[in-house]
Amino acid sequence: MRYFNDLPAKHREDVFFQQPRMITKQIDKKLLAHSLGAVLYMPATRLDIANLVITKKFKELVTLVICLEDAVGDLEVAQAENQLVIHMQQISAAIHDGQLTEETTPLIFVRVRSAEQMATMAERLGDSLENLVGFVFPKFSSDNADGYLSILRSINERAQSIIYGMPILESPHVLYKETRMEELLFLKNAVDKYSDLILNIRVGATDLCGLYGLRRDSETTVYEISIVRELITDIVNIFGREPGGYVISGPVWEHFPSNDRILKPQLRQTLFHEHQGSEGLLLRKELIRKDFDGLIQETLLDKANGLVGKTIIHPSHLLPVQALLVVTKEEYVDALSIVKQATGEKGVFKSEFQNKMNEIKPHLNWAKKVLIKSEIYGVYHEDCTFIDLLSEPIYT
């Protein structure tokens, strides 16, 4: 896959200083870990998954999780498992026949209910397992970590290509203050032993809020839910520290448009008006109507806290999240300058944009991550922003 590959070539040239690169399951793990973007979840019981992948119904779709867990009722599990096998067989046949290529096949994961189900499904998928990028481990905790990780290793010993794992931190053990740090340290030690197979650490905000009967609305970011914000802080602290930090994903955005608003919109008129005039104001109005201002605000906060990518539940969320993952020209130039000048000959220098000081040692890890993301999501021209990817007719 390649981000924004569905856009006309001329539009890509107008928007991107550096265009996104091709992403496949086989690329370097560090690059792949940063490449998941907006991860769309679908229940395995949905009958048209293979068809929408083969026909590329959702043109911005790059990463798909087919869910056997909470999106599937307890009485639907057998049906969901059978349907998953059918989905993957049909997708694999389309790859074999040339209907799907590296440019059009999304990165596909399966969220399972247990380690035992993962082992069973890996066996049932047969040859189609090679077209799966990995499995997602829900409610990953000290109770089940060894099972998930050891079975993942055994699957890889038999698989024709690498199968990755993505734990979701969403159990009571990680949320409750009296057990949190011990649990996080245990899990960090556990995944470190299998680090070659761990692609992302994911944060499950819905389950965490549910433990206290909480649910944020579309005007409230997860960072305003203090009990979850504290946990995200500790997850980044433990799993994100360098060297050897893991890529940590942003929590799920689960809202559809609503008609009633209490708070003011979070998108400034000036940015849209200065960029595209009256058409920009119409775009802003449409984004607010769909409650995307909350999604945009939370995605920006994810980025500020070092999280990369986001779980989503509706295809309309794909483009807003992914447009915000594109690196700005200013970020790119600063990052490139920091890495190039990390020779020990100087410690600080003025940004080429004349608006900040770049300190080489404190900013070096940031710069390296920016350059990784610039390969995957591309770099905007200096006068371009996410608005250029959300504007008509592209957005429709």
Secondary structure, DSSP 8 states (H G I E B T S, - for coil): --TTTTS-HHHHHHHEEE------TTS-HHHHHT---EEEEEETT-TTHHHHHHTTSSTT--EEEEESSTTS-GGGHHHHHHHHHHHHHHHHHHHHHTSS-TTT--EEEEE-SSHHHHHHHHHHHGGGGGG--EEEETT--TTTHHHHHHHHHHHHHH-SS--EEEEEE-SHHHHSHHHHHHHHHHHHHHHHTTGGGB--BEE-HHHHHHTTT----TTS-GGGSHHHHHHHHHHHHHHS-SSS---B-EEEE-----S---S--SS-HHHHHHHHHHHHHHHHHHHHHTTHHHHHHHHHHHHHTT---EEESSGGGHHHHHHHHSB-HHHHHHHHHHHHTTTSS-SEEE-TTSS-EEEHHHHHHHHHHHHHHHHHH-EE-TT--THHHHSTTT--
